[in-house]
Amino acid sequence: MTGWKLLPDEREALLQHFPSKYENVIADHVTLRVGATSNTPLPRSQNAQIVGRADDGNSLECLAVELDGTTDRPGGSTYHITWSLGPGCTARESNDVLRDKGWEPLEAPIPVELEPARF
């Protein structure tokens, strides 16, 4: 996969702002491309901000991310950071929650620094 990693200081600050609801804390990246290889170029740096939050009320929460003015990820999904997961839940399910339930906008966007990465 390629995308952007949250810098450690940014991650810690966001975890203070958005305490995890479920036991398995992910909170570390925004995916651009699944199935990328070591030859896939890294994405360019982006102006990023957290603009919303989604929670299925059972076992998954994620943060909606705006990159250079859009939350629309290629392929029709939403840029996001999977925040925390309950038992039996996978990070991939964030896409389903965002598609099926949407996300609640924050009162004010929170700028974040992301670093292009492979993971």
N, C-alpha and C positions, 0 to 999 in steps of 0.2 A: 504494500500500500504506500501511497505517497500522500502528502498533505502538509500539515503544520503542527509542530509540537508547542505546547504551552511551556514557557520558560519556568523553571522551578519557583522563582519568587512570585511570578504571576499566579501560578497554581495555588501556592499557599495563601496568597491574598484572596483569591476567589473562593477557596475553601472556607475562609473566615467569613466571607460575605454570604456564601451559599452553603451552609453546613449540609453534608450529605444526609439524605433521608434513609438510604438503604446501606447494608453492611459492606458491599463490595464497591469500594471507591475506585473509579477509573480516572476521570478528570485530567486527561493529559494530552489530547490531540483533536484535531479537526481533519477528517479524511477528505481527500480530493478524489483519489483514484484507487479502487480495489483491484487487485490482480496486476499491479505494476511490477516490473522486474528491476533488477539492478541497473539495467540500461535505460529505464524510464527517467527522463529528466525531472529534477525536482521542480516544484512549482515556484513561481516568483513570490517574493514577499508581498504581503497584502496589508492594507489598513483594515484592522479587525476590531470588532466590538461585540460584546455580548448584548443581545437585544431582547431575549425572551427566555422563558423557562417552560418545560413540559414535564408532566408527571402522569403516569398511567394510574396512580393511586394504589398500585399493588406491588410493583417491583422494579420500576425503572424511572429514572429522572434524567433529563438532559437539558442543556442550555443551547438555545438557538444563537447562531453566530452570523453576523453580517460581515462579508469580505468585500472591500471596495464597492460598497453601496448595495450589495444584494445578498439575500439569504438563499438564493436558488443555486443549488449544486447541479453541475452537469448530470443529465440523466433523470432530472425531475425531482430529486430529493432536496432536503434542506441542509445547509451547512450547520453542524452542531458539534457539541462536545458531550459525549455520554458521561454523565456525572456520577451516578451510582446505580448499582443493580442489587436486586434481591436474589435469593436462591433460585437456581434454575433459569435465570434470565441471561440473555447474551446481549452484548453491545449492539449487535446488528439490529436488534429489535427497536432501537431508537428511531430508525427510519420508519418503521410501522407506526409507532406512537405519533411521530410528527405528521405523517400522512393522514392517519385516521382521526386523531384528536386535535391536531394543531398545537400551537403554543401560545402562551400568554405573554404579551409584550411587557417589558420592564418599564417602570416610570421614566427612567433615563438610561440610555445605553452606557455600557461600561467599556472603555477602550482597553484592549489587551494587546500584548506583544506576542506574536507567534513566529516560530522559526521553521522555514521549509525543512522537511525531513522525510525519511523512509522509516517505516515501522512494520 
